[in-house]
Each structure stands twice: as structure tokens, then as C-alpha cells.
Amino acid sequence: SSVSGLQTQQTKDTAALINLMSVSGKNHLRVIASDRTHNGITFTVNPDGTVNASGTATANAYIQISSIPADSSLFDGSYRLCGCPTGGSRQSYAQYAALSSYARYDYGESVSLIPTEGLTGNVGVIIMIYSGYTADNVIFKPMVCKAVDYLVYPEFAEYCPTLPELYEMVKSYHP
């Protein structure tokens, strides 16, 4: 029947779209942090950009995993910060982007990155384990992606540089 043929094509199209998104720069957040132990929590930064947190926080424990220039196009309102495991709260853990009065918290549901008009400098992207919380290998999968991509396929994808970023990287090696 033509209906089942259409559904099969939609399934193939969806699979192709998900594959394309997962390998073509869906994640615009480059994690640049190194392993760190802070206030009882050990943060382990994995090669794929995920971050494991373990231990009991004797006070608020954090790791800054990245920074994004406040004038970046990622703050045009169409991108989301995501990758905090479900169960986040102000009593357990969070992932957030902050600079001065700008703060956007992801507690496991993702959050829109709204414009940062009037701010200069870099917006820090931070993982926080709140004081008193015991993290038993809590795995963060930090990602900044287009809201539409997140809606279609919210799963984590490793950071992949854009073509302009790759060009700048190559130029820096061969001036």
C-alpha cells in the first residue's frame, strides 16, 4: 500500500536526518576543560566531551567546561544548552551558561540561549554539583545545538568543528 511505503520512506528520511545531525556539527560546544577535583567532587572530562562527576560536595563544586564569546551567533535565540542529566535541581546539580547578569540553567530539560545584548567578554559554561549532594558517577553530556535539531533528536553528539572553524585551525598550523 502507498501509506506503508510513505511511512517507510519517512522512517528512512528520519534515520538519514539523525545520522547527518549526529556527524555534521550538531554540537557547537567545544569542551576545553581538564579533569578537576573541587570541594569533594571529582570531575573527569572524557575524550568525547562528556563529563563524569563523583563524590560528595562539601560546598558547591564546579568545573568550567567551556566559554563562548558573548557576541557569538549561538546567542541569537535559536540555540539550546542541553546535556544535564535528568534529576538536576538547585539541590543536586546543574549545567549553566553565565556572565555578569546573564544566567541560563539546564537542570535536565535543556534551556534556550537568549541574546546577550550589552554584554562583552566570554559566557562561561559550567557544571555545578550543589553542596551536600552525593554524585555517584553522574554523567553530563554538554551540548549547544539548534533548538530544531534538539527537538528532532535530543541525543548527545560529540563536538565537531564547523568548516570556518576547521579553516582557522588549519591556518593556525600553516600561517
N, C-alpha and C positions, 0 to 999 in steps of 0.2 A: 504494500500500500504506500501511497505517496506520503502519508503522515509519518509512518515509521522511517521512511527514507529521509524525510526532513529532520526528524529527531536525531537520526544517526549522524547526519551532516552537522547539526548543531553541536552534538557531543564532540565530533572531530574538531570543529571550529573552536569550541571552548578549550579542548585539550591543547590545540596549537597555540591559542592565545596565552594560556597559562605557561606553556613552555617558553614562548617568546618573552613573556614578562619576567620569568624567573632567571633568564640568562642575559637580558639586554639592558641592564641598568635600572631595574625597578627600584633598587635600594640606593638612595643618594647619600646615605650617611656612612662616611668613612671612619671607622673606629680606629683611633690612633693611640689609645691608652696601652699601658703595660700593666702586668699583674701588680696588685697593691693590697696590703693589709692595713685596715684603718678601723680603729675603735672596735676591735674584736671580729671584724668581718674580713675574710679573705676573698678578694675579687680576682678571678682567673679569666684573662682575656684569651679566647681561643682563636686559632688562625682564621676561622670563618667569620669572625666578628661578633660571635655570641659571647656572653659574659656569665660565668657562674659565680654565685655568691654563697658563702658558707660561714657559719659561726653565729655567735650571739652578739648583737650590737650593744656595747657598754655605753655608748652615746650614739647619736646619729652618725652613721658611717656612709661614706660616699666615694665614688670614683667618677672623675670627669672623663668620659669616653671619647668626646669629640668637641669641636667648636665650629660654628657656622657664621660667616660674616653676616651682620645684621641687615646688610643691603642685598643679601642673596635672593635670587628668584624663588628659593624654597619658601620664602615668607610671603607669597602672593595670595595665600588663602586657599590654594588648591592642593596643598600637600598635608600629609598627616605624619605625626610621630607615633610609632607603634612598636610593639615588641615586648612591653612589660607583661610578665605572666599574669593570668587572671588571679585575683586574690589580693591585688595591690590596694593600698589604702594609706591614710596618714598614720596608721598604727603599725603597718607592716613594711611595705616597700613601694617605690615608685620610680618612674623614669621621667625626667622632665628636661625642658629647654628653658634657660633663664638668662636674663641680662637686665640689670637695673630693675625697673618696674615690670618688665616682661617676664611672665612665667606661664608655661603650658605643661600641665601634668598629665601623664598617661599612667593610669592605675590598672591597665589590662584591657581597656576598651579602645585605645588609640585616642588621639586628640588632634584637632586641626591646628596647624601652624598659621596663626593670623599675622597680618602685616606688622612690621616692627618700625613703623614710621617714627622719625625723630631720634632713633637710637643709632649710635655708632659704636663700632667695636665688634666683638665676637659673642654670639649667643652660645653659652656652654650647654652641652648635652650631658646630663648627669644621671647616674643610678644611685639611689639612696635606699639604705636599709635603716628604718627608724629605731631609735633607742629602745632596747628591751626585746626586740624581735629576734627569734632564732631562725636563721636561714639554713635550711637543710638542702644544699645544692640547688638553690633557686636559679633557674636559667633564664636570662634575659636575651632576647633576640632583637636588638635595636635596629630600627629601620625608619627611614624617612622616605615616603613614596607618595605618588599622586593619589589623591583620595579615590579616584575612579579605579585605579589599579588595586587599591586595598579592598574596595567593595567587591571586585571580581574575584580576587584571590589574595586573601589576607596573610597567607603563609609567608614565612621568612625567606628572603633571598639574600645571598651574600652581596656585599657592595661590589659594584662593577663600574669602573670609571666611564664617563661619557666620552665621546670622540674628542671634544675640545680638551677635556682633562688629559686624555691619552696624548694628544698633540703636545700639550705643555710639559708632560712628563718626558716625552722623547726629546723635546727641545732642551730641557734641563740637563740631559745626559750628553747631548751633542750640540753645544752652543754654536 
